[in-house]
Amino acid sequence: MTNKGFRRIMALALASTMVVGSAVPALAKKKDEVKLTEAGYPIVPEGEELTLTCFTMTMPNVENFETNDFTKYLEEQTGIHIEWVTAGRDDWQEKLNMMLASGDYPDMMLGVSPDLAKFGVKEQIIVPLDEYINEDIMPNYMARYGEKLDLSRETDGQIYSLFSENDCYHCSYGRKMWINTKYLEEMGLEKPTTTQEFYDMCVKFKEYKPNGIAVVGTAPGKGWYAEFENWLMGSFILPPSSSYTLSVRDKTAVTWDGEVKCVATDDRYREFLKYANSLYEAGALYDGNFTQTVEQMKAIINQEDAPVLCFPEGTISDCIDSSSNPELYAQYETLSPLEGPDGTRLTTFFRYLALSDGSFCITDTCKSPEAAMRWADFFYSETGDLMSQYGAEEGVDWALNPEGEFGLDGEPADYKILNPYTAETQNHDWQDLGIRVAPAEYRLGAATPQDVDIKTGEGLEKLLYESSKNDYAPYTQTEENSDLDVLPRLKLTSEETTNVSTIAVEVEKMIDENSAAFITGARNIEDDKDWESFKTSLESAGLQELLETYQTAYDRQMK
């Protein structure tokens, strides 16, 4: 370990470049005896003082945490003053790691995801929270997540951070395909429902519009659910999510009884590649699909002659602007997954997408862990998210149970936003920063005009909700229709992460490159030798070690 004096100098020098305001916070103070109220707010009684330092990320649309209206409201309610240590969205992780490594760091971390395996489990700089997560200290948190606490346990069985939740319903069904209904009508076709009908439609489209593109997409990872492969794959086998654990496309999934597998070595994946190859040979797939970005795809879709029949994207608004190109925007609708040769018809429901941990942690320098946890519990209250995101004043920033209004799901609205989100710089609220506590029922309960035209930009949220509900939710993976499910975010030890990170990147590269080669015919997917060679190369790259590591983590966490 480095000299403590040197560490302190480094940390204070770093902090001075990040603190909102001119004063440098006093970091790494020893724990003090702090008098607290028994329950509720304020946390610190009148006449007592408590200042905690907190690291968080900033965004351009929030001017200053120190002087922000919601920050002031929170201090008045809790009696706790916060000295902020901040870094931007592009460099917060680097700066936080430097502080934690230096030996001087704030009492709390808010709205960021530190390396809990390293700085928590291994080094105990970030401390376990188990003794504070109970009905007395965190009643709001326990009411929401008391039955899900095990999902936040690290590899040593302890909890080092709190959950945040942002359950976007349409994001959970993000793999959407958009189809031009004007072209279907002109060709005298209905929306295809099977892989054969889709193939026949693509062939007819090439006859109808010889210079057109039946299916355009992006290279893997170059758009928001913009790869055509993952939509088509659902007709053969469950398309897994990208790994939440190592942020790679390693095509891993889990059986319902808990066995981790790689979909890319399954014979059903081979059948998908054969089908995709047949589409490519028929001229239905654009060559640029394997290399281009979403911006390049967008440029193609919006060409003057509107050459594209189908394109995959999580939201149509990423590709067509409803204001500048309203006619084209209105022509596209979502297409449900296709029924494959053996009856498989799946869309991927990302059941673990909404919930994440790491959003609030305390360190071993925290002067009053109980006060810090009670401060964080505010965000999990009924109106905590409304206040932090839109402002603290009911009737001005938001209203509960607005009479005669309905939510996105058509049920009576739970609330109405009066001070909407803005991308412009403001100092009234925290917008999307801090801890988000937005479960599905909360997001769907926002007052929404029921007569909005979903073919316009104003109706985008309703369009995405209805298309997700009607065209994708019926094909969610279940034990009845799929032998596989998506993997949760797995907790790896520092050593496990070190051992398999490079392997995971190599596996991703091999799957991406070989899949593209099989689809385009550069490799022969019909040749058993080519297929076996592909699987052997994955094994040589360390696929089995990666799967075993995931399996160990899954068993440790989920069984």
N, C-alpha and C positions, 0 to 999 in steps of 0.2 A: 504494500500500500504506500502511496506517495506521502510526502511530508504534509502534515495537516495545515501548517501555515501556508504552504504553497497552494494547497487545494482551496483554501479560503480566499486567497487573493484572486485565483482564477475565477471562482464562482462569483465573487462580487464584481469583478470586471465585466463578466458576461452579463450579469443581472442588470448592470447599469445601462446596457444597450437595449434592454427589453422592457423595463418597467414603464408602465403608463404613468406619466408625471415625472417630476424631476427627482423625487426622493428615492434613495435606494433602500429597499426593505431590509429589516434586520432579520437575516436568515439564521437558521440553525440555533435558535435559542433553546435553552433547556426548558423542560416541561415545568410549568408553574402550577401552583394550586389555584384553580379558578373556581369561584363560586358560581353555581348554575341554579336556575329555577328547577322545580321538580319535574315539570312537563310543559309542553306547548310553547307558546311564544309570549314574551321574549324568552330567549334562552339564557341570556345574561341579565340579571336583575338591574334595575336602576341603581346607579351609584357605583356599579362595578364596570370594569373595562376589560375587553378581550380583543386583541388584534391577531388575525391569522393571515399568513401569506399564502397566496394561491397562484399556481401556474395555469395559464389557459392559452388557447389559440385565439387570434384576432381575425376579423374579416373586414373588408373595405366598407361594408354597410353599417358597421358599428363603430362610432367615433372614438369613444373613450370609456373603458370600464369604470374608471375611478369616479367619473362625474355622471355616468349614465343614470337616468331616472329610475330604472328598475333596481339598479345597484343600491341607490339611496333608499328606496322603499324596503329592500331586503334588510339593509342595515337597521332601519327603524324598527322593523318587525322582530328581528332576532337579537338585536343589541350587540352584534358582532361586526367589527370593522375589518374589511379585507384590504390588504395591500397586494396589488396585482403585479405579477411577473408574467409578461406576455411575449409571444413570438408569433410570426405570421404562419399562414396555412402551408406555406411551402418549406419552411425551415424549422417548424416547432420541434419535430422529432430529434433533429440533430442537436438543437440547443438544449432540449430537455435531457438528452443522454449525456451531454457534456456536464450539465449541472449535477446530475445524479452521480456521475463518475468522479466529479471534483470533490465531493464530500460536503458541499453546502447547497441546500436546496430548500424550497418552500415547504410549508406545512401540509398543503393539499395540492391535488391536481384535478382539474375540472375540464371535462369535454375533450380529453385527449386519451390516447390509448398507449400508455407506456409498456415497455417490455416487462411483463409481470413475472415471467419465468426467470429472468436475469435479476432484475432489481427487487423483486418480491421474494419468490421462493428461494432463490439462491443466496442473495445478498442481504435480504431482510431490511433494505432501505425503505421500501414500501411495506407497510405492516399489515398483518391479518386483521380483518374487521369482524370476525365471528362474534366476539363478545359484545359488540355494539349493535348487531343486527337482531333486534328483538322488539316486541310490542311496546315496551316502555320508551325506548330511545328512538325507534324508527317505525311508528305505527303506520304511516302512509306507505312506506316501502314494503312492509310486511303484508299489508292488505293487498297490494298489487302482485308481489313476487314471492310471497312466503312459500308457495308450493313449487317454485322454480329455482330455489337457491342452489341446488346441486349443480345446475348448469353453469354456475359461476365459480365453482371450486377449481382451484389449480391442482397441479400434479401432487401436491402434498396433502390434498384434502381440505385446505383452508381457503377462505374467501379474501381476496385482496382488493376487490373493486366492486362498484355498484353497476347495475344494469342501466342502460338507456334503451328506449324503444321508439321506433318510427315505422309503424306498420302500414306501409303504403299498399293498399289492396291490389292495385293494378301492377305494382312492382313485383308482387309475389307471383304474378303470372306474366312476367316480362317478355317471354319469348313469343312475340306476336308476328304474324305475317299479314301484310296489307296487300289487298288485291284490287285492281281497277275494275269496278263494276260497270263502268261505261263500255269498256272493251268486251267484257263478258256479254253484255246485252247486244252489242254489235255483232258478236260471233254467234249469238243464239245459244249461249251456254249458261247453265246454273253454276254456282260455286261447286267445285269438286269436293267430294267427300272421301275418296279413296286414292291410293297412290296411282292406280291405273288411270283414273279419271284426270288426275293432276298431270300425268304424263301426256295423255291425249290432248288436254287443254293447251299445254305448252307447245306441242307439235302444231296444233291448229293456229296458235297465236303466231308462230313463225311463218306460217303460210299467209295469214291475214296481214301481218306487219313484218315483212322480211328483214327490215333493219332494226326491228324492235328487240328488246331483251325480256325474255320470259321471267327470269329470276335474277335479280341483282342483290349483292350483299357486300360485306366487308371481310377483310382478313380477320382471323381470330384476335379478339381483344382490341379492335380498332373502332368499335362502336358500342352502343348500349343494346345488347342482345341483337346485334345486327349481322350475325353469321347465319347464312341459310342452312348450314349443316345441322345445327342443333334443333331447328324447327322440323326439318325433314326426318331426323333420327327418331322422333317420337312415334313414327309409324312402325318401328322395328324393336326399339328398346328405350328405356328411360334415358334421356339426355341428362347427365349429372350437372350439377352446378360447378362452377370453378371452385377450386379448393379454398374454403374460408381459412384453412389452417396455414397454408403456405402461399396463397394467392397465385396459384398456377392452374393451368388447364390440364390436369393429370387424369381426367376422366374416371375418377374414383367415385364409387357409390357404396351402399351398404344394403345387405339383405335385411328382411324384417326380423330375422333372428340374430342379427348382429355380425355378419361376416363381411368384411371390407373387400371389395373387388375392384378391378379395373375394367371398365366397360369396353375399352379399346381392344381387348384381347378376346372378347366374346364373339362367337360366330354370328350372332344377330347384328353386331356392329359391321361385320363383313357384309351381311346382306344389305344393310343400309348403304355401304360404300358401292356395292354393285348397282343399286338403284340410282344413286347419285351419278355414277358413271354413265348410266343409260341416259339420264337427262343431259349430261354434258355432251355425249355423242350425238344427241338429237339437236344440239345447238341451243338448248334452253338456258344453260348457265353461262354467264358472262365470265370471260377469262380473268378480268380484273378482280373478281370476287375473292381471289386468294391473296391479293396484295394491297388492295386499296383501303383508304380510311373512310370514315363516315362522311367527311366533307366531300370527298371525291364521289361517293355514292349519291350524295345529295345533289351534286352538280349534274349527274347523269339523269336522275329522276326529273329534275326541273328543266331539262332541255326543251326547246320550243316545240318539238314534235312529240313530247311526252312519250318516250319510247318504252317505258317499263310497265309490265303487267303486274309483277309481284315484287315486294321488297320486305325484308324482316327488319323490325325496329321495335324497341320497347314502347315508343310513342311516335305517332305520325308527325308531331310537331318538330321532331328533330330533323325531319327530312323535307317537309313542305310547309311553307309559311302561309297561314290561313289568311293573312291580310294582303300580301302581295300576290298570292296565287290561289284565290278562294275556289275557283272552279275545279282546279286539279285536286285541291285538298278534299273537296266534297265527293270526289269520285271514288275514293278508296275506303274500303271497309276491311275489318279483320276476317281472316280465314281460319276456321277451326283446324286442329291437327287432323291429318288424314288417316284413314283406316288402312293398315298395312296388309300384306298378303295373308298373315296368320291371324288377323283381327285386332292386332295391337293398335291402339289409338291413344297416345299419351301426350299430355303437356306437363312440363315440370313445375310443380308447386314448390316454391322456395320457402319451406316452412320455417327455416331458421334465419331468414333474412332480416327480420324486423328487430330481433333482440340481440344486443351486443353488450359486452362488459368492458371495463376499463375506463368508464366515463367519470368515475370519482374515486380517488385514492387518497390515503393519508400516509405521511412518512413518519419515520422514527423521531423527527424533531418536533412533531405537532404538540403544541402546548396543552391542548385539551381535546383529545380524540372524541370524547362524547359530545362536546359542543360542535365539533366539525361535522359529526354524523347527523346531529339534529338539524344543523344548518342545511345539509344536503337533503334531508328528508322533506324540506319545504317543496322541492321540485316535484315530489311524488304525490302531493296533495291534489284535491279535486281541481283546483284552479292554478296550480303551480306552473304548469306548462303554458296555459293561456297568458299568465302574467309575464313570464320570462320572454315569451315570443312576441307578444303584442302590446304589453303594457299592463300596469297594475290596477288601473281604475275601471271597475265595473260600470257599465253604462256609457263609458267614453271609449274604452279600448275594445270591449267585448260585452256581450249580454248573454246570460244563461236562459235557456228554455224560451226562446223568442216565440211569442204567440202566433199561431197560424203559419209557421215556416217549417220546412222539411229539410232533412239532410240529404246527402248524396245517395243514400240507399232508399230514399222515399219514406223513411220513418220520421216522426216528429223530431225537429232539430234540437240538439242538446245545447247549442250555443250559436251565436252569430258574431263574426269578426267585424268590428267597427273601425279598427285601425289596421288595415291589411299590411301584409309583408311588402317590403320595398327593397329594391336593389340599390337604392340611393343611400348615401351616408346619412345616418340619423343617430340621435343619442337618447332615444326614449326607451328602448327595450333592447333585448339581446338577440332578437331574430332567431336564427338557427344555432346559435352558439350555446355553450353550457351543456346541460343535461336535457335531452329530449325525452318526454314521456307521452308518447302519442300512439296508443294501441289502436287497432283497427276500428273499434266502435267509436272511439274519440274522433278519428279523422273522418269517418263516414257520417258522424253526427253534426258536422258543420253545416249551417244553413246554406242551401243551394237553390237557386231558382229552378223550379221543376219543369218549366216550359222552355228551357233553354234549348236552342237548336244545336244538336250534337255535330252537325255538319259545319259549324263555325268554330272559330278559335275560342269564343266564350263558352262553348259547350265541351271543351276538351276533357275536363275532369269527369264529366258525366259520360262522355264517349268511352273513355278508358275504363271506367267502372263497369258500364254495361257490357262492353265487349269482353272484359275479363270474366264477368259473371256468366254471360251467355255462351261465349265461344271457347272458353278455356277451362273454367272451373269444373265443368262436367267431366273433364278428362284428366283430373288430378290423379296422381299415382296413389293407389291403395293396395292393400294386401290382396284384394280380389283381382285387380287388373295388371299388377306389376310385381315381379319378384324383388325389385330394387326400390330403394328410397335414397334421398340425398343425405349426405353426411353433415352433421353439425360442425361447428368450429371446434376443432380438437385442441386440447391443451397439451403441448409438448414441453418437455424439459429443455433447458438450454443445450444440453448435450445431444438430445434427440434432434433438435432443430439444426444444430451444427452438422450432424451426421447425414441428414437427408436433404438439406436445402439444395445442394448442388445436384443431387440425383433427381429431385423433383423438376428442376429447370430442364435438365437433359431429357427427362421423360416427356415433358410438355413439348419440347422442340421436336422430338422424334414422332410423336403422335400428330402434331400439326403438319409437319413436312410430309410424312408418309400418307396421311389421309388425303392431302391435296394431290399427291402423286397418284394414288389409287383412283381418285375421282376423275382426274384429267387423263388417265391412261398412261402416264409416264411409268407407272408400275402396273402390272396386270393383276387386278383383283380376282380374276377367274383362275389364276395360276396358284395351285396349292403351295408350291415352293415359295412364291413371292409372299404369300400370306404367312407361312411359317417362319420365313426369314424376318419379317417385320416383328413377329412376336418374340423371336429369339433375340433380336436386337434390343427390345425393351428389357428383357431379362438381363442381358449383358450390361445394360445401363444402370441396373440396380432396382428395377421395378419391385422385385420381391422384398427387398429391404425396406422400400418405401411403404409397401402394403403392410408389412409386419409392424413397422413403427406406428402407422395409423391404427392398426388393430390393437396394439398395446394401449395406445392413448384412448381409443374408443372403449375398450373393456374397463379401463381405469375410471373413465368418466361416466359411462352410460349404464354399466351393468352392476 
